[in-house]
Amino acid sequence: MRLPAQVVLATNNPKKLTELRRMVQAAGLHVEVLGLADFPRYPEPEETERTFEGNAILKASAAARETGLVAVADDSGLEVDELNAMPGVRSSRWSGPACDDDENNALLLAQLDGVPRQRRRARFVCALAMVTPDGERRVWHGYMPGHITDAAPAGENGFGYDPLFVPSGLQVTSAELTPAEKDSISHRGNAVRAFIEYLGGLG
């Protein structure tokens, strides 16, 4: 495989698209990163797999097939020890299929109500899959350990559970970090850096 001129990130999340574009540009790679909004709509696959990797491959495979480009997709989520590694692959739908971030965060805090800080350990997990139009597949994984705050949600950056999650070694939530600070330690940042390193080797 040669370095592609374009890749499509199989997402409608503008923050994820901005994040990948920023990191590809910072690496000095001349690769245009497109999103699903740049193409005619197609039926996106249901995330029916029980692993992050499986769901990422589903989404990337559909995007590669529909766009004819090298496609990248991630499935990411939060695993909380006290909840037996849930929400897991259901992280974005934790409080229901039509929920939003605020509802998910409220439910998680309610489920951890009264749980002491030492038992609020958690980690963000990311599986980043790349699928080419001819069917080649690769997957990279990334992790960010930490804990769920027992204080009020804090921070305006990030998305999802970021206002509740305090990365290991820090005293602030992920949502209080700058984009560059978060990229340097995040689960998605770790997986994307591995993907970008792979792309850099193709140039």
Buried (B, 14 or more C-beta within 10 A) or exposed (E): EEBBEEBBBBBEBEEBBEBBBBBBEEBEBEBBBBBBEBBEEEEBBEBEBEEBBBBBBBBBBBBBEBBEBBBBBBBBBBBBBBBEBBBBBEBBBBBEEEBEBEEBBBBBBEBBEEBEEEEBBBBBBBBBBBBBEEEEEBBBBBEBBBBBBBEEBBBEBBBBBBBBBBBEEBEEBBBBBEBEBBBEBBBBBBBBBBBBEEBEEEE
